Amino acid sequence: MSVSAHPYDQHMARQRAVLLDAHTHLDGRDPVLDLLMATHGPARLPSPAPSNRRFHDLAESIAYQQLNGTAAATIWGRVRAAAGEEIVTPQRLLDLGTDPLRAAGLSGSKTRSMLDLSQHVVSGQITLDRIGRLADEEVIAQLVPVWGIGRWTAQMFLMFTLGRLDVWPVGDYGVRAGYGKAWGLAEMPKEKEMEALGLPFEGARSLVAWYCWRAADSGESGRS
């Protein structure tokens, strides 16, 4: 008698298959990218997060804006402690208000952004439980009216919370720097140049961005 796989296991198997297809889509398209893939192995991008983590992840991304990882993690840990929740919710942040969030180490602008996001979600202006059904640009259009959330933050949400595989964050410094180093360019490409440079990889550009981050971290060149 066969036993059906658990739905979560089935979901994870589907996600692994989708990621494998994305890698296959890129294989052989560019010799520099081929070398990066061989050096770093499969891109380690997360599976889509459960819907109840979407607000939590967005709030965390606000805390991490323009800070190094250690400092941001410390501040976000204090925010979570102040909220008293494992998964931070918008209503709880609204109940806390400004002073506890500032005391946790958030700047005034980040506090305003986090509370504005909370208000948008609680009021129903942003429906995070259904946002995964929208196309990438529609998701961005829903999020950028929030004070302090720009295109970059929305793109990180697409990649790391919704698990979208064709996001090309041309405004990300690490992606631009890593592309310039890996492809041996004399200067780091500008945002408009990055748009065109990503076209050969359309369909799996989130993975290419991941490899650009690895190249930026290691300072390596993909050219011999």
C-alpha positions in Angstrom: 0.0 0.0 0.0 1.5 3.3 -1.0 1.5 6.3 1.2 1.0 9.7 -0.3 3.6 12.3 0.2 2.9 15.1 2.8 1.7 18.3 1.1 4.7 20.2 2.4 7.0 17.6 0.9 5.2 17.8 -2.4 5.5 21.6 -2.3 9.2 21.5 -1.6 9.7 19.0 -4.4 7.9 21.3 -6.8 10.1 24.2 -5.7 13.3 22.2 -6.2 12.1 21.3 -9.6 11.3 24.9 -10.5 14.8 26.0 -9.3 16.4 23.2 -11.3 14.6 24.3 -14.4 15.8 27.9 -13.9 19.4 26.6 -13.6 18.9 24.5 -16.8 17.5 27.6 -18.5 20.8 29.4 -17.8 23.2 26.6 -18.6 25.4 27.4 -21.6 24.1 30.9 -22.2 27.2 32.7 -21.1 30.7 31.4 -20.4 31.3 33.8 -17.5 28.0 32.7 -15.9 28.9 29.1 -16.5 32.1 29.6 -14.5 30.3 31.3 -11.7 27.7 28.4 -11.6 30.5 25.9 -11.5 32.4 27.8 -8.8 29.5 28.5 -6.4 27.2 25.6 -7.2 23.4 26.0 -7.4 22.0 29.3 -6.4 20.7 29.1 -2.9 17.5 31.0 -3.2 14.7 30.3 -0.7 11.4 28.8 -1.4 8.3 31.1 -1.2 7.6 32.0 2.4 4.2 31.1 4.0 1.7 34.0 3.7 1.8 34.7 7.4 5.5 35.6 7.2 5.1 38.2 4.4 4.5 41.2 6.6 7.3 40.0 9.0 9.8 39.7 6.1 8.9 43.2 4.7 9.3 44.8 8.1 12.6 43.0 8.5 13.8 44.4 5.1 13.0 47.9 6.3 15.1 47.3 9.4 18.0 46.1 7.2 18.0 49.1 4.8 21.4 50.8 4.5 22.9 48.9 7.5 25.5 46.1 7.7 24.1 42.7 8.6 25.2 42.6 12.3 23.8 46.0 13.2 20.6 45.4 11.4 20.1 41.9 13.0 20.6 43.4 16.5 18.0 46.1 15.9 15.5 43.7 14.3 16.0 41.4 17.3 15.1 44.3 19.6 12.0 45.0 17.5 10.9 41.4 17.7 11.5 41.4 21.5 9.5 44.6 21.9 6.7 43.0 19.9 6.8 39.8 21.8 6.1 37.8 18.7 8.0 35.2 16.8 6.4 36.4 13.6 5.8 40.1 13.9 2.3 41.3 12.9 1.2 44.7 11.7 -1.4 45.2 14.5 1.2 44.6 17.1 3.5 47.2 15.7 0.6 49.7 15.5 -0.2 48.9 19.2 3.4 49.6 20.1 3.7 52.9 18.3 6.7 55.1 17.8 8.6 55.2 21.1 9.2 51.5 21.6 10.4 51.1 18.0 12.7 54.1 18.3 14.0 52.6 21.6 14.8 49.4 19.7 17.2 51.3 17.5 15.1 52.1 14.5 15.7 55.5 12.9 12.8 57.9 12.7 12.4 57.3 9.0 12.4 53.5 9.4 9.9 53.7 12.3 7.6 55.8 10.1 8.0 53.3 7.3 7.3 50.3 9.4 4.2 51.9 10.9 3.0 53.1 7.5 3.4 49.5 6.2 1.4 48.2 9.2 -1.4 50.7 8.5 -1.5 49.8 4.8 -1.9 46.1 5.7 -4.4 46.5 8.6 -6.6 48.9 6.5 -6.6 46.4 3.6 -4.8 48.8 1.2 -2.2 46.0 0.8 -3.5 42.4 0.9 -0.4 40.4 1.6 -2.4 37.1 1.8 -3.3 37.5 -1.9 -0.3 39.4 -3.2 1.4 36.3 -4.4 -1.1 36.0 -7.2 0.0 39.2 -8.8 2.7 39.7 -11.5 6.0 41.1 -10.4 5.3 44.7 -11.5 1.9 44.6 -9.8 3.5 43.5 -6.6 5.9 46.4 -6.8 3.1 48.9 -7.6 1.3 47.7 -4.4 4.3 48.2 -2.2 6.0 51.4 -3.3 3.2 53.7 -2.0 4.3 52.8 1.5 6.6 55.5 2.9 10.2 54.3 2.8 9.6 51.3 0.5 11.1 51.7 -2.9 11.6 49.5 -5.9 14.7 47.7 -4.4 12.9 46.7 -1.2 9.9 45.5 -3.3 12.3 43.5 -5.5 13.9 41.8 -2.4 10.5 40.9 -1.3 9.8 39.3 -4.7 13.0 37.3 -4.6 13.3 36.2 -1.0 9.7 36.1 0.2 7.6 35.3 -2.9 10.4 33.2 -4.5 10.2 34.9 -7.9 13.0 33.7 -10.2 13.1 36.5 -12.8 13.8 39.6 -10.7 16.7 41.8 -11.9 17.5 44.4 -9.3 19.5 46.8 -11.4 19.7 49.4 -8.6 21.4 47.0 -6.2 25.1 48.0 -5.7 26.2 44.4 -5.1 24.6 43.1 -8.3 26.2 45.9 -10.3 29.6 45.6 -8.7 29.6 41.8 -9.0 28.6 41.9 -12.6 31.4 44.4 -13.4 34.0 42.2 -11.6 32.8 38.9 -13.0 32.5 40.0 -16.5 35.8 42.0 -16.3 34.3 45.4 -17.1 36.5 48.5 -16.7 33.8 50.3 -14.7 30.8 49.2 -12.7 27.8 49.3 -15.1 25.1 51.9 -14.5 21.5 51.0 -13.9 20.3 51.6 -17.5 23.2 49.5 -18.8 22.3 46.7 -16.4 18.8 46.5 -17.9 20.2 45.5 -21.2 22.9 43.3 -19.7 20.2 41.2 -18.0 18.2 40.5 -21.2 20.1 37.4 -22.2 19.2 35.8 -18.9 15.5 36.7 -19.0 13.4 34.1 -17.2 16.0 33.4 -14.5 17.5 36.7 -13.6 17.1 36.3 -9.8 19.7 33.5 -10.1 22.1 35.7 -12.1 21.7 38.4 -9.4 22.6 35.8 -6.7 25.8 34.9 -8.6 26.6 38.6 -9.0 26.4 38.9 -5.2 28.8 36.0 -4.8 31.2 37.6 -7.3 31.0 40.9 -5.4 31.7 39.2 -2.1 34.7 37.2 -3.4 36.0 39.9 -5.7 36.6 37.3 -8.4 36.6 37.7 -12.1 34.8 35.1 -14.3 37.1 35.8 -17.2 40.4 33.9 -17.6 
